[in-house]
Each structure stands twice: as structure tokens, then as C-alpha cells.
Amino acid sequence: MRVALYSRGLDHEQEAPLLILLEELAKHKVDVLVFRSLLSQYNLPSALLENVVPFDGYEDLDSGIDCFITLGGDGTILDATTIVREKRIPLLGINFGRLGFLANISKDELAVAVDAIVNRTFIPDKRSLIHLDASVPLFGDSPFALNEFAIHKRDTAPMIKIHTYLNGEFLNTFWADGLIVSTPTGSTGYSMSCTGPIVFPDSRNFVITPVAPHNLNVRSIVVADTSIISFEIESRVDQFICALDARREIVDKNIQLAVRKETFDANLIKLSENTFLSTLREKLTWGMDKRN
């Protein structure tokens, strides 16, 4: 069995859980690919390095990788989707962050997580992605996102007008600071913070949410993810921000943009039958009386 291990970077106090994870993998004689910059952060014991090989990115991954483990928060999983891309390698997130909607396995469950990977007792959790088409190349080899696509005005620029079309038919002109088109997964992220609705991961929708709209009667709208959503931008300045998850590019206002469902999915891993509702209750503290 082979697994890949990725992180943006860990604090020194998180070295101990990393060692525990490598030890657990070594016990099961699992071959491990470790992201090169992570491997260079620590002076790991030579005994743990016997079955460890560094990797740099997408080109170093093949169909023989059984699992891609991330150490960090939800942002680390968002990074991982751009590394794995269409290879459909299952993603398992160990939560070194805070909220952990996606990376929901705690550092105390490392042994359980490795056992589930080795014995293939995990539960697959397929998530749709959103793809960006543009009249100029944007975002290199990864023009897709797990959470959302967003348009946003630059810095102190005045609000922009976002003419939005659904399958070629005019939907609305949003006078706003920006516009978010989120996947069901992203409905608990940036879209939610802009009062967008929460939708279930398997709902097959996009959520269109304006950012600080000027018109009080403008609200989020939920559309089928079979839709193609296109945009034309009007602005008093020449450029605006285009974002896929945490990745950003500054683009000219005359650019043509459209989003649609990506042709492949992200394959996440769960260790138990925790439902989406139980995750919401836990992460958003629903039903908890803080007065006690």
C-alpha cells in the first residue's frame, strides 16, 4: 500500500503527531510519499525514513496511491484537490486547524485513521467541484475549486455591476462588492458568511450569493449544477479579482467568464457514519445552550 502525506507547513509543537502518524504507517509497512517542503521541516528519525519518498506535486502521483493524507485545516484539503486533480485519489484530512468541516479527523484518531486506510473500512464521501472557463488562461492547470468561485472588486474600488446569465438567459445584474458561486461543500464557507443558505453535499446545486449587494431585495439563489453561469463585469476601474477557493488572480474587466460543474469529483474519506447534520450541529454549535 502507498499513501501520500501533504501539509502547507506545521508548527514545531505539531511534530509529535506527525511522528505518530509516520510510526503508525510504518507498523503497517505502508510506503509513504511526503511533500518535500514538509519533509525538510523536521529532522525525522532515520528509522521512519526507510519507506519514505519525497514528492513535489501532481506529476509525482500515480494511480497506485491509495490515499492522500492532509495535515492541517480545511484550506489544506482545498490545496490537495489542486494537487490530486482528476486522479480521484481519496483524500483524508487530519485536523490541525480550527473549524474542520472537511478535515474532521482529530489528531487523537491517527491510529484509527491508519487502520481504516489499511483495511479499507473508511466511508467514501464524493464532492462536486466547480470549473472556470475564461477567455484568457487563468489558474494554470487547476481552473476548478471545491468550495467556490468568486468575483470581487479590488481594494478600495467602488462596487461593481455583475451581469449574470443562466444558460445564456439573463438572470440579474448584481450591484455589489462581489458575487460567489459555491458548490454544496462551499455553502458552509464564504457563501454562508454572506448569508447564503446551507445545502447538503449531495444536493447537486450551485448557490449564487452576492457580497454586500446594494439592493436590499437581492438574495441568494440556488440553481441546478447542470447550469452554466456566465458573467459580464462593469466597473469604474479596469480590473477586478477572480478567485477559486483561496487562489486569486487580478483580471481585466473585459474578460469573459463562465462556471460549470467540473467533469470529475473530489473523493473525501470519512471514518464513521457521521451525518452532515451532526457535523453542522457540532461545528456551528446548533442546539447548545451557552447559558449553562
C-alpha positions in Angstrom: 0.0 0.0 0.0 1.1 3.6 -0.8 -0.1 6.8 0.7 0.9 10.5 0.1 1.3 12.9 3.0 0.8 16.7 2.5 0.8 19.9 4.6 1.2 23.6 4.0 3.5 23.5 7.0 3.2 22.6 10.7 4.2 24.3 13.9 7.0 22.7 15.9 4.6 21.5 18.6 2.8 19.5 15.9 5.9 17.5 15.1 4.8 14.8 17.7 1.5 13.9 15.9 3.4 13.8 12.6 5.9 11.3 14.1 3.0 9.2 15.5 1.3 9.1 12.0 4.6 8.0 10.4 5.1 5.4 13.1 1.6 4.0 12.6 2.1 3.8 8.8 5.5 2.1 9.3 3.8 -0.5 11.6 1.6 -1.5 8.7 4.5 -1.4 6.2 2.9 1.3 4.2 5.1 3.1 1.6 4.8 6.9 2.2 5.3 9.8 -0.2 5.8 13.0 1.8 5.6 16.5 0.4 9.1 17.7 0.0 8.8 21.0 1.9 7.2 19.2 4.8 9.9 16.6 4.9 12.6 19.3 5.0 10.9 21.0 8.1 11.9 18.3 10.5 14.9 16.1 11.3 12.9 12.8 11.3 14.4 9.6 12.8 16.2 7.6 10.1 14.1 4.5 11.0 11.0 6.3 9.9 12.5 7.4 6.6 13.2 3.9 5.3 9.8 3.7 3.4 9.5 7.5 2.8 10.0 9.2 -0.6 9.6 12.9 -1.2 7.2 14.2 -3.8 6.7 17.7 -5.3 3.3 17.7 -6.8 0.8 16.3 -9.3 3.4 14.7 -11.6 4.7 12.5 -8.8 1.3 10.9 -8.1 0.0 7.9 -9.9 -2.9 5.5 -9.8 -1.0 3.4 -7.3 -1.6 5.9 -4.5 -4.3 4.5 -2.2 -4.8 7.6 -0.1 -3.7 11.3 0.1 -3.5 12.4 3.7 -3.6 16.1 4.6 -2.3 17.6 7.9 -3.9 21.0 8.6 -7.4 22.5 8.2 -10.0 22.7 5.5 -7.7 25.0 3.5 -5.1 22.2 3.3 -7.8 20.0 1.7 -8.6 22.7 -0.8 -4.9 22.8 -1.7 -4.9 19.0 -2.0 -7.6 18.9 -4.6 -5.4 21.1 -6.9 -2.6 18.5 -6.5 -4.7 15.4 -7.0 -6.9 16.9 -9.7 -8.6 14.3 -11.8 -6.7 11.3 -10.4 -9.5 10.7 -7.9 -7.2 9.6 -5.1 -9.2 9.5 -1.9 -8.4 12.5 0.4 -8.3 12.1 4.2 -8.0 15.2 6.3 -6.3 15.2 9.8 -7.5 18.4 11.5 -4.6 20.6 12.7 -6.7 23.7 12.2 -9.9 25.1 13.8 -13.3 24.5 12.3 -12.7 21.4 10.3 -15.8 20.8 8.2 -13.7 18.8 5.7 -10.7 17.9 7.8 -12.7 16.4 10.5 -10.4 13.7 11.9 -8.7 14.7 15.1 -5.1 14.3 16.0 -6.2 11.7 18.6 -7.6 9.5 15.9 -4.3 8.9 14.0 -4.1 5.2 14.8 -7.8 4.7 13.9 -7.4 6.6 10.7 -4.4 4.5 9.5 -6.2 1.3 10.4 -9.2 2.4 8.3 -7.0 3.2 5.4 -5.1 -0.1 5.6 -8.2 -2.2 6.0 -10.3 0.0 3.6 -13.1 0.4 6.2 -13.5 4.1 5.5 -16.6 5.7 4.0 -16.2 7.5 0.7 -17.7 11.0 0.5 -17.9 12.3 -3.0 -17.9 16.1 -3.5 -18.6 18.0 -6.7 -16.2 20.7 -8.0 -16.8 23.9 -9.9 -14.9 24.7 -13.1 -14.0 28.1 -14.5 -13.9 28.8 -18.3 -12.4 32.1 -19.3 -11.4 33.9 -22.5 -7.8 34.0 -21.3 -5.9 31.3 -19.4 -6.5 31.5 -15.6 -5.3 29.4 -12.7 -2.9 27.3 -14.7 -3.6 23.6 -14.7 -6.2 23.9 -11.9 -9.1 26.1 -13.0 -11.5 24.4 -10.5 -12.5 24.7 -6.9 -14.0 22.5 -4.2 -15.7 25.4 -2.3 -16.4 28.3 -4.6 -15.7 30.7 -7.5 -15.9 34.4 -6.6 -15.8 37.7 -8.3 -14.7 40.7 -6.1 -13.9 44.4 -6.6 -10.3 45.5 -6.0 -9.3 47.1 -2.7 -11.0 50.5 -2.3 -12.7 50.5 -5.7 -16.4 51.3 -5.8 -18.9 48.4 -6.1 -19.1 46.6 -9.5 -22.0 45.6 -11.7 -22.0 41.9 -12.4 -24.4 41.0 -15.2 -25.2 37.3 -14.7 -26.7 34.8 -17.1 -28.0 31.3 -16.5 -27.6 29.0 -19.5 -27.4 32.1 -21.7 -30.6 33.7 -20.3 -30.2 36.9 -18.3 -30.6 36.3 -14.6 -29.8 39.6 -12.8 -27.4 42.4 -12.5 -25.8 42.4 -9.1 -24.7 45.8 -7.8 -22.3 44.6 -5.1 -18.8 44.2 -3.8 -18.7 40.8 -5.4 -20.5 37.6 -6.2 -20.0 34.0 -5.0 -21.0 30.8 -6.8 -20.5 28.0 -4.4 -20.7 24.2 -4.5 -22.7 22.4 -1.8 -19.4 21.9 0.0 -18.7 25.6 -0.2 -22.2 26.5 1.1 -20.8 26.3 4.7 -17.8 28.6 3.8 -17.6 32.1 2.3 -21.2 31.9 0.9 -22.6 31.2 4.4 -20.7 34.2 5.9 -22.5 36.3 3.3 -25.9 35.0 4.5 -26.1 32.3 1.8 -28.1 29.1 2.5 -26.6 25.8 3.6 -27.2 23.0 1.2 -26.5 19.3 1.6 -23.3 17.9 -0.1 -25.4 15.6 -2.4 -27.9 18.2 -3.4 -26.4 18.8 -6.9 -26.7 22.6 -6.8 -24.8 25.8 -7.1 -25.5 28.7 -4.7 -25.2 32.2 -6.2 -24.7 34.7 -3.3 -24.0 38.4 -3.7 -21.3 40.1 -1.5 -22.7 43.3 0.1 -25.4 43.9 -2.5 -26.7 47.5 -2.9 -30.3 46.3 -3.5 -32.0 45.1 -0.3 -34.3 42.7 -2.2 -31.4 40.8 -3.7 -30.8 37.4 -2.0 -29.0 34.2 -2.7 -30.4 31.8 -5.4 -30.0 28.1 -5.7 -29.7 26.6 -9.2 -29.0 23.1 -10.6 -25.3 22.2 -11.1 -26.1 21.3 -14.7 -26.3 25.0 -15.3 -23.7 27.2 -17.0 -23.4 30.5 -15.3 -21.7 33.3 -17.2 -20.8 36.9 -16.3 -20.1 40.3 -17.7 -18.4 42.9 -15.5 -18.9 46.7 -15.4 -16.6 48.7 -13.2 -15.2 52.2 -12.9 -11.7 50.7 -12.6 -10.1 48.4 -15.2 -9.6 45.3 -13.1 -11.3 43.1 -10.6 -10.4 40.0 -8.5 -11.3 36.5 -9.7 -10.9 33.7 -7.1 -11.1 29.9 -6.9 -11.2 29.0 -3.2 -8.1 30.8 -1.7 -6.4 31.3 -5.1 -6.7 34.7 -6.6 -5.9 36.4 -9.9 -6.3 40.1 -11.0 -8.1 40.2 -14.3 -9.2 42.8 -16.8 -12.9 43.8 -16.6 -13.4 42.9 -20.3 -12.6 39.2 -19.7 -15.4 36.6 -20.4 -16.1 34.2 -17.6 -18.4 31.2 -17.1 -18.6 28.5 -14.5 -20.0 24.9 -14.7 -19.7 21.7 -12.8 -16.3 20.0 -13.2 -16.1 16.7 -15.0 -14.6 14.9 -12.1 -15.2 14.9 -8.3 -13.1 15.1 -5.1 -13.2 11.9 -3.2 -13.1 12.6 0.5 -12.9 10.0 3.3 -15.0 9.7 6.4 -14.1 7.2 9.3 -17.7 6.8 10.5 -21.3 7.4 9.6 -21.3 10.9 10.9 -24.1 12.7 9.1 -23.9 16.2 7.6 -26.5 17.3 10.2 -24.4 16.1 13.1 -21.4 17.9 11.6 -23.4 21.1 11.4 -24.6 20.8 14.9 -21.1 20.2 16.2 -19.2 22.8 14.1 -21.9 25.5 14.3 -22.9 24.7 17.9 -26.5 24.4 17.0 -28.8 23.4 19.9 -26.2 24.2 22.5 -27.4 26.5 25.3 -24.4 28.7 26.3 -26.3 30.0 29.3 -25.5 26.8 31.3 
